[in-house]
Amino acid sequence: MENKSKYIQILTTVLRMEDAERIAKILLRQKLSACTQIIGPIISVYRWKGKMEKSQEWLCVVKTKKNLYKTIEKAIKNIHPYELPEIIAVPIIEGNKDYFQWMDKEL
């Protein structure tokens, strides 16, 4: 049985579409992502430095492998415009075998 848990999605948000595209392109060029989907605009409501905030943001959903997480986190931190960027990973527990094979070729 193939270990599907080796695949993850990494989520990060930015204020501008241009920043989302830059993150997506850099990760793709470095073969750290097979694909990054950019979703938005979305509305985020959160507390920051003691104040309730509301922002329109763009969500990047990075398709990759778990063993690349630390490298991707570092790459995103190096180019991300936020003081404290959201960078979280969620496991892919099941999926299309052919899609995973494609990801393997791209990473």
DSSP file (Angstrom, degrees, kcal/mol; ACC not computed):
  #  RESIDUE AA STRUCTURE BP1 BP2  ACC     N-H-->O    O-->H-N    N-H-->O    O-->H-N    TCO  KAPPA ALPHA  PHI   PSI    X-CA   Y-CA   Z-CA
    1    1 A M              0   0    0      0, 0.0     2,-0.1     0, 0.0     0, 0.0   0.000 360.0 360.0 360.0 130.0    0.0    0.0    0.0
    2    2 A E        -     0   0    0      1,-0.1     2,-1.3     2,-0.0     3,-0.1  -0.435 360.0-119.7 -69.5 140.0    1.3    3.4   -1.0
    3    3 A N    >   +     0   0    0      1,-0.2     3,-1.4    -2,-0.1    -1,-0.1  -0.670  33.1 177.6 -84.9  93.6    2.0    5.8    1.8
    4    4 A K  G >   +     0   0    0     -2,-1.3     3,-2.2     1,-0.3    88,-0.3   0.753  69.8  76.9 -67.9 -24.4   -0.4    8.7    1.0
    5    5 A S  G 3  S+     0   0    0      1,-0.3    -1,-0.3    88,-0.2    87,-0.1   0.587  76.4  76.4 -67.2  -6.4    0.6   10.5    4.2
    6    6 A K  G <  S+     0   0    0     -3,-1.4    60,-3.6    59,-0.1    61,-0.4   0.635  85.4  77.1 -75.9 -10.7    3.9   11.5    2.5
    7    7 A Y  E <   +A   65   0A   0     -3,-2.2    85,-2.5    85,-0.4     2,-0.3  -0.809  62.7 172.6-101.0 140.8    1.9   14.1    0.6
    8    8 A I  E     -AB  64  91A   0     56,-2.3    56,-2.4    -2,-0.4     2,-0.4  -0.899  29.2-133.8-137.6 165.7    0.8   17.4    2.2
    9    9 A Q  E     -AB  63  90A   0     81,-2.5    81,-2.8    -2,-0.3     2,-0.5  -0.992  20.4-154.3-117.8 134.4   -0.8   20.7    1.4
   10   10 A I  E     -AB  62  89A   0     52,-2.1    52,-3.1    -2,-0.4     2,-0.4  -0.925   8.9-155.5-109.6 132.9    0.8   23.8    2.8
   11   11 A L  E     +AB  61  88A   0     77,-3.2    77,-1.9    -2,-0.5     2,-0.3  -0.891  20.5 159.1-111.3 136.9   -1.4   26.9    3.4
   12   12 A T  E     -A   60   0A   0     48,-1.6    48,-3.3    -2,-0.4     2,-0.3  -0.981  21.6-147.8-149.1 151.1   -0.2   30.5    3.5
   13   13 A T  E     -A   59   0A   0     73,-0.4    73,-0.3    -2,-0.3     2,-0.3  -0.903  13.1-179.4-122.3 150.8   -2.1   33.8    3.0
   14   14 A V  E     -A   58   0A   0     44,-2.0    44,-2.9    -2,-0.3     6,-0.0  -0.942  33.2-124.9-141.3 161.4   -1.0   37.2    1.7
   15   15 A L  S    S+     0   0    0     -2,-0.3     2,-0.4    42,-0.2    -1,-0.1   0.803  91.2  51.0 -77.8 -29.9   -2.6   40.6    1.1
   16   16 A R  S  > S-     0   0    0      1,-0.1     4,-1.7    42,-0.1     3,-0.4  -0.887  70.3-138.0-119.4 141.6   -1.8   40.9   -2.6
   17   17 A M  H  > S+     0   0    0     -2,-0.4     4,-2.6     1,-0.2     5,-0.2   0.867 106.6  60.8 -56.9 -38.5   -2.4   38.5   -5.5
   18   18 A E  H  > S+     0   0    0      1,-0.2     4,-2.1     2,-0.2    -1,-0.2   0.876 103.4  49.3 -60.0 -38.6    1.1   39.5   -6.8
   19   19 A D  H  > S+     0   0    0     -3,-0.4     4,-2.4     2,-0.2    -1,-0.2   0.890 109.9  51.5 -68.4 -38.6    2.7   38.1   -3.6
   20   20 A A  H  X S+     0   0    0     -4,-1.7     4,-2.5     1,-0.2    -2,-0.2   0.926 111.3  47.3 -62.6 -44.6    0.7   34.9   -4.0
   21   21 A E  H  X S+     0   0    0     -4,-2.6     4,-2.6     2,-0.2     5,-0.2   0.887 110.4  52.5 -64.5 -38.6    1.8   34.4   -7.6
   22   22 A R  H  X S+     0   0    0     -4,-2.1     4,-2.4    -5,-0.2     5,-0.2   0.928 110.7  47.1 -63.8 -44.5    5.5   35.2   -6.6
   23   23 A I  H  X S+     0   0    0     -4,-2.4     4,-2.3     1,-0.2     5,-0.2   0.937 113.2  49.6 -60.3 -47.1    5.4   32.5   -3.9
   24   24 A A  H  X S+     0   0    0     -4,-2.5     4,-2.0     1,-0.2    -2,-0.2   0.917 113.0  45.8 -59.3 -45.7    3.8   30.0   -6.3
   25   25 A K  H  X S+     0   0    0     -4,-2.6     4,-2.8     2,-0.2    -1,-0.2   0.894 112.0  50.0 -68.5 -41.0    6.3   30.6   -9.0
   26   26 A I  H  X S+     0   0    0     -4,-2.4     4,-1.9    -5,-0.2    -1,-0.2   0.934 112.6  47.0 -64.1 -45.4    9.4   30.5   -6.7
   27   27 A L  H  <>S+     0   0    0     -4,-2.3     5,-2.9    -5,-0.2     6,-1.1   0.889 114.1  48.5 -63.9 -38.1    8.3   27.2   -5.2
   28   28 A L  H ><5S+     0   0    0     -4,-2.0     3,-1.7    -5,-0.2    -2,-0.2   0.936 110.2  50.3 -66.8 -46.5    7.5   25.7   -8.6
   29   29 A R  H 3<5S+     0   0    0     -4,-2.8    -1,-0.2     1,-0.3    -2,-0.2   0.860 111.5  49.1 -59.8 -35.5   10.9   26.8  -10.1
   30   30 A Q  T 3<5S-     0   0    0     -4,-1.9    -1,-0.3    -5,-0.2    -2,-0.2   0.376 113.4-120.3 -86.2   5.6   12.7   25.3   -7.1
   31   31 A K  T < 5S+     0   0    0     -3,-1.7    -3,-0.2     2,-0.2    -2,-0.1   0.839  79.7 123.4  57.3  35.8   10.7   22.0   -7.5
   32   32 A L  S   <S+     0   0    0     -5,-2.9     2,-0.4    -6,-0.2    33,-0.3   0.615  71.4  37.1 -96.3 -18.6    9.3   22.4   -4.0
   33   33 A S        -     0   0    0     -6,-1.1    31,-0.2    73,-0.2    -1,-0.2  -0.978  56.0-159.0-131.6 147.6    5.7   22.3   -5.2
   34   34 A A  S    S-     0   0    0     29,-2.6     2,-0.3     1,-0.4    30,-0.1   0.751  87.6  -8.9 -86.2 -29.7    4.0   20.4   -8.0
   35   35 A C  E     -C   63   0A   0     28,-0.8    28,-3.2     2,-0.0     2,-0.4  -0.955  57.0-156.7-164.5 142.7    1.2   22.9   -8.0
   36   36 A T  E     -C   62   0A   0     -2,-0.3     2,-0.4    26,-0.2    26,-0.2  -0.986  13.2-154.7-126.8 122.9    0.0   25.9   -6.0
   37   37 A Q  E     -C   61   0A   0     24,-2.5    24,-2.8    -2,-0.4     2,-0.6  -0.782   5.6-151.4 -92.9 139.0   -3.6   27.0   -6.2
   38   38 A I  E     -C   60   0A   0     -2,-0.4     2,-0.4    22,-0.2    22,-0.2  -0.956  16.3-174.7-113.8 119.4   -4.4   30.6   -5.4
   39   39 A I  E     -C   59   0A   0     20,-3.0    20,-3.1    -2,-0.6     3,-0.2  -0.926  23.8 -63.3-118.1 133.8   -7.8   31.2   -4.0
   40   40 A G  E     -     0   0A   0     -2,-0.4    18,-0.2     1,-0.3     2,-0.1  -0.932  47.1 -69.3 158.2-178.6   -9.4   34.5   -3.2
   41   41 A P  E     +     0   0A   0      0, 0.0    -1,-0.3     0, 0.0     2,-0.3   0.477  66.3 170.4 -74.3 152.2  -10.0   37.0   -2.3
   42   42 A I  E     -C   57   0A   0     15,-3.0    15,-2.7    -3,-0.2     2,-0.5  -0.811  31.2-122.2-119.0 163.6  -11.0   35.6    1.1
   43   43 A I  E     -C   56   0A   0     -2,-0.3     2,-0.4    13,-0.2    13,-0.2  -0.943  23.1-166.1-109.7 127.9  -11.8   37.5    4.3
   44   44 A S  E     -C   55   0A   0     11,-2.9    11,-2.6    -2,-0.5     2,-0.5  -0.951   3.4-168.2-112.8 132.7   -9.7   36.7    7.4
   45   45 A V  E     +C   54   0A   0     -2,-0.4     2,-0.3     9,-0.2     9,-0.2  -0.989  28.5 139.9-119.7 125.1  -10.8   37.9   10.9
   46   46 A Y  E     -C   53   0A   0      7,-2.0     7,-3.8    -2,-0.5     2,-0.5  -0.947  51.6-102.9-157.1 168.3   -8.2   37.5   13.6
   47   47 A R  E     +C   52   0A   0     -2,-0.3     2,-0.4     5,-0.2     5,-0.2  -0.908  36.7 177.3-103.8 130.7   -6.6   39.1   16.6
   48   48 A W  E >   -C   51   0A   0      3,-2.9     3,-1.6    -2,-0.5    -2,-0.0  -0.970  67.5 -16.4-138.6 120.6   -3.2   40.8   16.1
   49   49 A K  T 3  S-     0   0    0     -2,-0.4    -1,-0.1     1,-0.3     3,-0.1   0.882 129.4 -49.7  52.9  44.1   -1.3   42.6   18.8
   50   50 A G  T 3  S+     0   0    0      1,-0.2     2,-0.4     0, 0.0    -1,-0.3   0.413 118.8 102.2  83.1  -1.3   -4.3   42.9   21.0
   51   51 A K  E <  S- C   0  48A   0     -3,-1.6    -3,-2.9     0, 0.0     2,-0.4  -0.908  73.5-119.1-118.1 143.8   -6.7   44.3   18.3
   52   52 A M  E     - C   0  47A   0     -2,-0.4     2,-0.3    -5,-0.2    -5,-0.2  -0.678  40.1-170.1 -76.8 129.9   -9.4   42.5   16.3
   53   53 A E  E     - C   0  46A   0     -7,-3.8    -7,-2.0    -2,-0.4     2,-0.4  -0.840  18.9-162.8-122.0 156.5   -8.4   42.7   12.6
   54   54 A K  E     + C   0  45A   0     -2,-0.3     2,-0.3    -9,-0.2    -9,-0.2  -0.979  18.5 173.9-139.2 126.5  -10.2   42.0    9.3
   55   55 A S  E     - C   0  44A   0    -11,-2.6   -11,-2.9    -2,-0.4     2,-0.6  -0.970  32.9-130.6-134.8 147.4   -8.3   41.6    6.1
   56   56 A Q  E     + C   0  43A   0     -2,-0.3     2,-0.3   -13,-0.2   -13,-0.2  -0.872  45.9 168.0 -89.9 127.3   -8.9   40.6    2.5
   57   57 A E  E     - C   0  42A   0    -15,-2.7   -15,-3.0    -2,-0.6     2,-0.4  -0.817  36.5-122.1-135.7 172.0   -6.3   38.0    1.6
   58   58 A W  E     -A   14   0A   0    -44,-2.9   -44,-2.0    -2,-0.3     2,-0.5  -0.974  25.8-141.2-117.5 133.7   -5.3   35.5   -1.0
   59   59 A L  E     -AC  13  39A   0    -20,-3.1   -20,-3.0    -2,-0.4     2,-0.5  -0.848   7.8-156.9-101.3 125.6   -4.8   31.8    0.0
   60   60 A C  E     -AC  12  38A   0    -48,-3.3   -48,-1.6    -2,-0.5     2,-0.6  -0.894   3.5-165.9 -99.3 128.1   -2.0   29.7   -1.5
   61   61 A V  E     -AC  11  37A   0    -24,-2.8   -24,-2.5    -2,-0.5     2,-0.5  -0.935  11.2-161.0-115.8 105.2   -2.5   26.0   -1.3
   62   62 A V  E     -AC  10  36A   0    -52,-3.1   -52,-2.1    -2,-0.6     2,-0.6  -0.761   6.5-150.5 -94.4 124.7    0.8   24.3   -2.1
   63   63 A K  E     +AC   9  35A   0    -28,-3.2   -29,-2.6    -2,-0.5   -28,-0.8  -0.851  44.7 118.4 -95.3 121.8    0.8   20.6   -3.2
   64   64 A T  E     -A    8   0A   0    -56,-2.4   -56,-2.3    -2,-0.6     2,-0.3  -0.830  59.6 -72.9-159.8-167.6    4.0   18.9   -2.1
   65   65 A K  E >   -A    7   0A   0    -33,-0.3     3,-1.8   -58,-0.3   -58,-0.3  -0.834  33.6-124.0-109.4 148.4    5.6   16.2   -0.1
   66   66 A K  G >  S+     0   0    0    -60,-3.6     3,-1.8    -2,-0.3     4,-0.3   0.858 108.6  61.9 -57.0 -39.5    6.0   16.1    3.7
   67   67 A N  G 3  S+     0   0    0    -61,-0.4    -1,-0.3     1,-0.3     4,-0.2   0.608 101.1  54.8 -68.7  -9.1    9.8   15.7    3.5
   68   68 A L  G <> S+     0   0    0     -3,-1.8     4,-2.5     1,-0.1    -1,-0.3   0.440  78.7 100.2 -97.4  -1.7   10.0   19.1    1.7
   69   69 A Y  H <> S+     0   0    0     -3,-1.8     4,-3.2    -4,-0.3     5,-0.2   0.910  79.3  48.1 -54.3 -53.0    8.1   21.0    4.4
   70   70 A K  H  > S+     0   0    0     -4,-0.3     4,-2.1     1,-0.2    -1,-0.2   0.888 113.9  47.9 -58.6 -41.1   11.1   22.6    6.3
   71   71 A T  H  > S+     0   0    0     -4,-0.2     4,-2.3     2,-0.2    -1,-0.2   0.903 113.9  47.1 -65.7 -41.4   12.7   23.8    3.0
   72   72 A I  H  X S+     0   0    0     -4,-2.5     4,-3.0     2,-0.2     5,-0.2   0.917 109.6  53.3 -67.2 -43.4    9.4   25.2    1.8
   73   73 A E  H  X S+     0   0    0     -4,-3.2     4,-2.6    -5,-0.2    -2,-0.2   0.930 111.4  46.5 -56.2 -46.0    8.8   26.9    5.2
   74   74 A K  H  X S+     0   0    0     -4,-2.1     4,-2.0    -5,-0.2    -1,-0.2   0.915 112.4  50.0 -63.3 -43.7   12.2   28.6    4.9
   75   75 A A  H  X S+     0   0    0     -4,-2.3     4,-0.9     2,-0.2    -2,-0.2   0.918 112.5  46.8 -62.2 -44.3   11.6   29.6    1.3
   76   76 A I  H >X S+     0   0    0     -4,-3.0     4,-2.2     1,-0.2     3,-0.9   0.932 110.8  51.8 -64.7 -45.3    8.2   31.1    2.1
   77   77 A K  H 3< S+     0   0    0     -4,-2.6    -1,-0.2    -5,-0.2    -2,-0.2   0.868 105.7  57.0 -58.5 -36.4    9.6   33.0    5.2
   78   78 A N  H 3< S+     0   0    0     -4,-2.0    -1,-0.2     1,-0.2    -2,-0.2   0.773 122.0  24.3 -66.8 -26.4   12.4   34.5    3.0
   79   79 A I  H << S+     0   0    0     -4,-0.9    -2,-0.2    -3,-0.9    -1,-0.2   0.511  92.1 112.8-117.3  -7.8    9.9   36.0    0.5
   80   80 A H     <  -     0   0    0     -4,-2.2   -66,-0.1    -5,-0.1    -4,-0.0  -0.467  56.7-147.2 -74.1 135.4    6.7   36.5    2.6
   81   81 A P        +     0   0    0      0, 0.0    -1,-0.1     0, 0.0     2,-0.1   0.652  68.3  95.4 -77.0 -14.1    5.7   40.1    3.2
   82   82 A Y  S    S-     0   0    0      1,-0.1    -2,-0.1     4,-0.1   -68,-0.0  -0.460  73.3-135.7 -80.6 149.4    4.1   39.4    6.7
   83   83 A E  S    S+     0   0    0      1,-0.3    -1,-0.1    -2,-0.1    -3,-0.0   0.885 106.1  18.3 -63.0 -40.7    5.9   39.8   10.0
   84   84 A L  S    S-     0   0    0      2,-0.0    -1,-0.3    -3,-0.0     2,-0.1  -0.779  87.5-161.6-134.2  88.3    4.4   36.5   11.1
   85   85 A P        -     0   0    0      0, 0.0     2,-0.6     0, 0.0   -71,-0.1  -0.421  22.0-118.9 -74.8 144.1    3.2   34.5    8.1
   86   86 A E        +     0   0    0    -73,-0.3   -73,-0.4    -2,-0.1     2,-0.3  -0.711  41.0 166.4 -73.5 122.6    0.7   31.7    8.4
   87   87 A I        +     0   0    0     -2,-0.6     2,-0.4   -75,-0.1   -75,-0.2  -0.842   9.9 157.3-140.1 100.9    2.5   28.5    7.1
   88   88 A I  E     -B   11   0A   0    -77,-1.9   -77,-3.2    -2,-0.3     2,-0.4  -0.948  27.3-146.7-129.4 149.0    0.7   25.4    8.1
   89   89 A A  E     -B   10   0A   0     -2,-0.4   -79,-0.2   -79,-0.2    -2,-0.0  -0.909   8.8-169.4-115.6 140.9    0.7   21.9    6.6
   90   90 A V  E     -B    9   0A   0    -81,-2.8   -81,-2.5    -2,-0.4     2,-0.1  -0.987  26.6-115.5-126.1 139.6   -2.2   19.4    6.4
   91   91 A P  E     -B    8   0A   0      0, 0.0     2,-0.7     0, 0.0   -83,-0.2  -0.397  13.1-136.0 -73.1 148.3   -1.8   15.8    5.4
   92   92 A I        -     0   0    0    -85,-2.5   -85,-0.4   -88,-0.3     3,-0.1  -0.928  23.9-177.9 -97.7 112.8   -3.3   14.3    2.3
   93   93 A I        +     0   0    0     -2,-0.7     2,-0.3     1,-0.2   -89,-0.2   0.674  62.8   5.3 -91.9 -17.2   -4.8   11.1    3.6
   94   94 A E  S    S+     0   0    0    -90,-0.1     2,-0.3   -89,-0.0    -1,-0.2  -0.984  71.2 134.6-159.5 156.2   -6.2    9.8    0.3
   95   95 A G        -     0   0    0     -2,-0.3     2,-0.4    -3,-0.1   -91,-0.0  -0.990  55.0 -42.6 176.4-179.5   -6.2   10.7   -3.3
   96   96 A N     >  -     0   0    0     -2,-0.3     4,-2.1     1,-0.2     3,-0.4  -0.520  41.6-147.6 -69.2 118.6   -5.9    9.8   -7.0
   97   97 A K  H  > S+     0   0    0     -2,-0.4     4,-2.2     1,-0.2     5,-0.2   0.873  99.0  54.2 -56.8 -40.6   -2.9    7.5   -7.5
   98   98 A D  H  > S+     0   0    0      1,-0.2     4,-2.0     2,-0.2    -1,-0.2   0.873 106.6  51.9 -63.8 -36.7   -2.2    9.0  -10.9
   99   99 A Y  H  > S+     0   0    0     -3,-0.4     4,-2.6     2,-0.2    -2,-0.2   0.913 108.9  50.3 -65.0 -42.9   -2.1   12.5   -9.4
  100  100 A F  H  X S+     0   0    0     -4,-2.1     4,-2.5     2,-0.2    -2,-0.2   0.887 108.7  52.1 -63.1 -38.6    0.4   11.4   -6.8
  101  101 A Q  H  X S+     0   0    0     -4,-2.2     4,-1.6     2,-0.2    -1,-0.2   0.904 109.4  49.8 -63.4 -40.5    2.6    9.8   -9.6
  102  102 A W  H  X S+     0   0    0     -4,-2.0     4,-1.6     2,-0.2    -2,-0.2   0.921 109.7  51.4 -61.9 -44.3    2.4   13.2  -11.4
  103  103 A M  H  X S+     0   0    0     -4,-2.6     4,-1.8     1,-0.2     3,-0.3   0.921 106.0  55.1 -58.8 -44.1    3.5   15.0   -8.2
  104  104 A D  H  < S+     0   0    0     -4,-2.5    -1,-0.2     1,-0.2    -2,-0.2   0.882 108.5  48.5 -56.5 -39.8    6.4   12.6   -7.8
  105  105 A K  H  < S+     0   0    0     -4,-1.6    -1,-0.2     1,-0.2    -2,-0.2   0.820 113.3  47.4 -69.7 -30.7    7.6   13.5  -11.3
  106  106 A E  H  <        0   0    0     -4,-1.6    -2,-0.2    -3,-0.3    -1,-0.2   0.701 360.0 360.0 -86.1 -21.0    7.3   17.2  -10.7
  107  107 A L     <        0   0    0     -4,-1.8    -1,-0.2    -5,-0.2    -2,-0.2   0.445 360.0 360.0 -97.1 360.0    9.0   17.4   -7.3
